[in-house]
Amino acid sequence: MSTELSRQELFNALREDAPYTRGMLYGYHSMSALWDCQANTTYRFGIEAEKEDHEGCAVACWYQGDREDLLPHKWRAERDGSLGHEGLELISPVYNLKSDKWLTDLSNPVLNYLIHCKTSYRCGGHITISVSGKDQQWYTDKAAQIIPLLYALYPKRAKRRGYARFYKKGDYHDRYNAINLGSTGRMEIRIFAGIKHLKQLEWRIKLLQLLFTTEKYDDLKWETIYKDLLNVADGIGKHIYDLYGKKYGEKIMLSAAYAKAFENERIEWRTYNKVRTLIPTGVRNQLIVQPDPTPKSNAQQLTLDVCDYSQEATREA
């Protein structure tokens, strides 16, 4: 109740201080990206946070007017046809991925209120990454390196249809893929679910900082990331383990299964049997599974030394 009350108090204060009494959302992608970093910045990113919240729409309109102004720190709120009538999409400027300037900006009362607005099942939290000097083949190879882990972290988002479509190696034609590679010089990561709070967004951006700016991952090999996932004392393994705890083993097994699915390779039955209920049906039907071994079979299965497999509930990434 206290959280709801303080949020209502913030809404009232924002209404009282607003420069306009009415306004409009910007049209969908109606302007080019604004920048909050130098053009020669190596690692750049932008956030698109979809919301469905009547009060959030009102606050955005009061501070943008009839599209006369932007929100603070060059953010803006747009319409989005995939959302309901209370929907809006918050668009950030282009930030430096190795800087926390984005986090400082979101401490602004207007932006902080909007980033904590309500989400529905229709909402996503897309993040676009651009790395200076890289060609389209690099983005294709980088997507292949990171997609098994992202599928494992957000298995319910990677369906055969929808706005974050599951895809296999070489299947890059759909703009609604879990990772969209349709634009030259950047990749749009669409698999992230709607952003519920700032701490969640901070965790995701730290994940991307590790995946994109860790020097050893420049080899563009999934195996390099997988090896680090087996070490929960440091780096990407620690970052994910700190959130998932005993459920971490499940994520490891899912990522290994998705790596094989992405490469159109067979998945060993026992591994598949442990994770199959966690994979959407439409995706599950696309997997190539080895036949169920006989009782005398010595077929190897994925084993983990890092922690026990568990179905315990956990926080959402």
C-alpha positions in Angstrom: 0.0 0.0 0.0 2.8 2.4 0.8 4.4 1.9 -2.6 1.0 2.5 -4.3 0.5 5.6 -2.2 4.0 7.0 -2.9 3.4 6.4 -6.6 0.1 8.2 -6.5 1.8 11.1 -4.8 4.5 11.2 -7.5 1.8 11.2 -10.2 0.1 14.1 -8.5 3.3 16.1 -8.2 4.2 15.4 -11.8 0.8 16.7 -12.9 1.2 19.8 -10.8 4.6 20.6 -12.2 3.9 19.6 -15.8 4.6 22.3 -18.5 1.4 21.3 -20.4 -2.1 20.4 -19.5 -2.5 18.2 -22.6 -0.4 16.7 -25.3 0.3 13.8 -27.7 2.6 10.9 -28.1 5.0 11.0 -31.0 4.3 8.8 -34.0 5.9 5.4 -34.1 9.6 5.9 -35.0 8.8 9.4 -36.3 12.3 10.8 -35.9 15.9 9.6 -36.1 17.7 8.4 -33.0 19.1 11.1 -30.8 22.5 10.7 -29.3 23.9 11.0 -25.8 27.4 9.8 -26.7 30.1 10.6 -29.2 29.9 9.4 -32.8 33.2 7.5 -32.3 32.0 5.6 -29.2 32.8 1.9 -29.7 29.8 0.3 -27.9 26.5 2.0 -28.2 23.0 1.0 -27.2 19.4 2.3 -27.0 16.3 1.2 -25.0 12.7 0.7 -26.2 10.5 0.1 -23.2 6.8 -0.7 -24.0 4.2 0.1 -21.4 0.4 -0.2 -21.1 -0.6 2.4 -18.5 -3.2 5.1 -18.7 -1.5 7.4 -16.1 1.9 6.8 -17.9 0.4 8.1 -21.1 -1.0 11.1 -19.4 2.4 12.0 -17.8 4.2 11.6 -21.1 1.7 13.9 -22.9 1.9 16.5 -20.1 5.7 16.7 -20.6 5.8 16.4 -24.4 2.9 18.7 -25.1 1.6 18.5 -28.7 5.0 16.9 -29.6 6.6 20.3 -28.9 9.2 19.0 -26.4 11.0 15.8 -25.6 11.0 14.1 -22.2 14.0 14.8 -20.0 17.4 13.7 -21.2 16.3 13.3 -24.9 13.9 10.5 -24.1 10.5 10.4 -25.9 7.2 8.5 -25.7 5.7 7.1 -29.0 2.6 5.3 -30.1 3.0 1.6 -30.8 0.3 -0.3 -32.8 1.1 -3.6 -31.1 -0.1 -2.2 -27.8 -3.6 -1.4 -26.5 -5.1 2.1 -26.4 -3.2 2.8 -23.2 0.1 1.8 -24.7 3.2 3.8 -25.2 6.8 3.1 -26.1 9.6 4.9 -24.3 12.6 5.6 -26.5 16.0 6.4 -25.1 18.8 8.3 -26.8 21.8 6.4 -27.9 24.0 5.8 -24.9 27.6 4.5 -24.4 27.3 0.8 -23.3 30.3 1.1 -21.0 28.9 4.1 -19.2 26.1 4.3 -16.5 24.9 7.7 -17.8 21.6 6.0 -18.8 21.0 5.0 -15.1 21.7 8.5 -13.9 19.2 9.9 -16.4 16.5 7.5 -15.2 16.7 9.0 -11.7 14.8 12.0 -13.1 11.3 11.9 -11.6 9.5 11.9 -14.9 11.6 9.2 -16.4 11.6 7.2 -13.2 7.8 7.3 -13.0 7.5 6.2 -16.7 10.0 3.3 -16.5 8.1 1.9 -13.6 4.7 2.1 -15.4 2.7 -1.1 -15.8 3.3 -3.7 -18.5 1.2 -6.4 -20.0 2.0 -9.7 -21.9 2.1 -7.6 -25.1 5.0 -5.4 -23.8 8.6 -6.0 -24.7 11.8 -4.3 -23.5 13.9 -4.2 -26.7 17.6 -3.1 -26.6 19.5 -2.2 -29.7 23.3 -2.6 -29.8 25.8 -1.1 -32.2 29.5 -1.7 -32.3 31.7 0.7 -34.3 33.6 -0.7 -37.3 31.7 -4.1 -37.4 30.2 -5.4 -40.7 27.0 -7.3 -41.1 28.7 -10.7 -40.9 30.0 -9.8 -37.5 26.5 -9.1 -36.2 25.3 -12.4 -37.7 28.1 -14.3 -35.9 27.6 -12.4 -32.7 23.9 -13.2 -32.7 24.7 -16.9 -33.1 27.1 -16.7 -30.2 24.7 -15.2 -27.7 21.3 -16.5 -28.7 21.4 -19.9 -26.9 21.9 -18.0 -23.6 19.1 -15.5 -24.3 16.7 -18.3 -25.3 17.5 -20.0 -22.0 16.9 -16.8 -19.9 13.6 -16.0 -21.7 12.3 -19.3 -23.0 8.6 -18.2 -23.0 9.4 -15.2 -25.2 11.1 -17.2 -28.0 8.0 -18.6 -29.7 7.6 -19.7 -33.3 5.3 -16.8 -33.9 5.0 -13.3 -32.4 7.3 -10.4 -31.8 10.3 -12.3 -30.6 10.4 -15.3 -32.9 12.6 -18.4 -32.3 14.9 -19.0 -35.2 17.7 -21.3 -36.3 21.1 -20.7 -37.9 20.7 -19.0 -41.3 17.1 -18.0 -40.7 17.5 -14.2 -40.4 14.8 -12.9 -42.7 12.1 -12.0 -40.2 12.3 -8.6 -38.5 10.4 -10.0 -35.5 13.1 -12.5 -34.7 14.3 -12.8 -31.1 17.3 -10.9 -32.5 16.5 -8.7 -35.5 19.5 -8.3 -37.9 17.5 -6.5 -40.6 19.2 -3.1 -40.1 22.8 -2.7 -41.2 25.3 -1.9 -38.5 23.3 -2.9 -35.4 21.2 -5.7 -33.8 17.9 -5.3 -32.1 17.5 -7.7 -29.2 13.7 -8.3 -29.0 13.6 -11.3 -26.7 13.6 -9.3 -23.5 10.1 -9.1 -21.8 8.6 -5.9 -20.7 10.6 -3.8 -18.2 8.9 -3.9 -14.8 11.4 -1.9 -12.7 14.7 -0.2 -12.9 16.7 -2.9 -11.1 15.6 -5.4 -13.7 16.7 -3.2 -16.6 20.1 -2.6 -14.8 20.6 -6.4 -14.6 19.9 -6.8 -18.4 22.2 -4.0 -19.4 25.0 -5.5 -17.2 24.4 -8.8 -19.0 24.9 -7.1 -22.4 28.0 -5.2 -21.2 29.5 -8.6 -20.3 28.5 -10.2 -23.6 29.7 -7.4 -25.8 32.6 -5.8 -24.1 34.4 -8.9 -22.6 37.5 -9.2 -24.8 37.5 -13.1 -24.9 34.1 -13.1 -26.4 35.5 -11.4 -29.5 36.1 -15.0 -30.8 32.4 -15.1 -31.5 32.1 -18.7 -30.2 29.2 -20.0 -28.1 31.6 -22.4 -26.5 33.6 -19.6 -24.9 30.5 -18.2 -23.2 29.3 -21.7 -22.2 32.7 -22.4 -20.5 32.3 -19.2 -18.5 28.8 -20.2 -17.5 30.3 -23.1 -15.6 32.2 -20.7 -13.4 29.8 -19.0 -11.0 32.6 -17.2 -9.1 33.2 -14.5 -11.7 32.0 -12.8 -14.8 28.9 -13.8 -16.7 28.4 -17.0 -14.6 28.4 -15.0 -11.4 26.1 -12.4 -12.8 23.4 -14.9 -13.7 23.9 -17.2 -10.7 23.5 -14.3 -8.3 20.0 -13.9 -9.7 18.9 -17.5 -10.2 20.6 -19.3 -7.4 19.5 -23.0 -7.3 17.6 -22.6 -10.6 20.9 -21.8 -12.3 21.4 -25.4 -13.4 18.2 -25.3 -15.3 19.4 -22.3 -17.3 22.7 -24.0 -18.1 20.9 -27.1 -19.5 18.4 -24.9 -21.4 21.2 -22.9 -23.0 23.0 -26.1 -24.0 19.8 -27.5 -25.6 19.1 -24.3 -27.4 22.7 -24.2 -28.8 22.1 -27.5 -30.4 18.6 -26.4 -31.6 20.1 -23.3 -33.2 22.7 -25.4 -35.1 20.1 -28.0 -36.1 22.0 -30.6 -34.1 20.4 -33.5 -32.2 19.6 -33.1 -28.5 20.3 -36.1 -26.3 17.1 -37.5 -24.9 17.8 -37.2 -21.2 18.8 -33.5 -21.5 15.7 -32.8 -23.6 13.5 -34.6 -21.1 14.6 -32.4 -18.3 14.0 -29.1 -20.1 11.2 -29.9 -22.5 8.4 -28.5 -20.3 10.2 -25.2 -20.1 10.3 -24.7 -23.9 7.2 -23.4 -25.7 5.4 -26.1 -27.7 5.9 -24.5 -31.1 9.6 -24.4 -30.5 9.8 -27.8 -28.9 8.3 -29.3 -32.1 11.3 -27.9 -34.0 13.9 -29.6 -32.0 15.8 -32.8 -33.2 15.8 -35.2 -30.3 17.8 -38.5 -30.2 15.5 -41.6 -29.5 14.8 -42.5 -25.9 17.7 -44.7 -24.9 17.1 -48.3 -23.7 17.5 -49.1 -20.0 21.0 -50.6 -20.8 22.1 -47.5 -22.7 25.2 -45.6 -21.4 24.3 -42.5 -23.4 25.9 -39.5 -21.8 23.8 -36.7 -20.4 24.7 -33.1 -19.6 26.0 -33.1 -16.0 26.6 -30.0 -13.9 29.1 -29.5 -11.1 28.1 -25.9 -10.5 24.8 -26.5 -8.7 21.8 -28.8 -8.6 19.0 -28.7 -11.0 15.9 -27.2 -9.4 12.4 -25.9 -10.4 12.3 -23.4 -7.5 10.7 -20.1 -8.3 13.0 -17.1 -8.7 13.1 -13.4 -9.7 12.5 -12.6 -13.3 15.5 -11.5 -15.3 
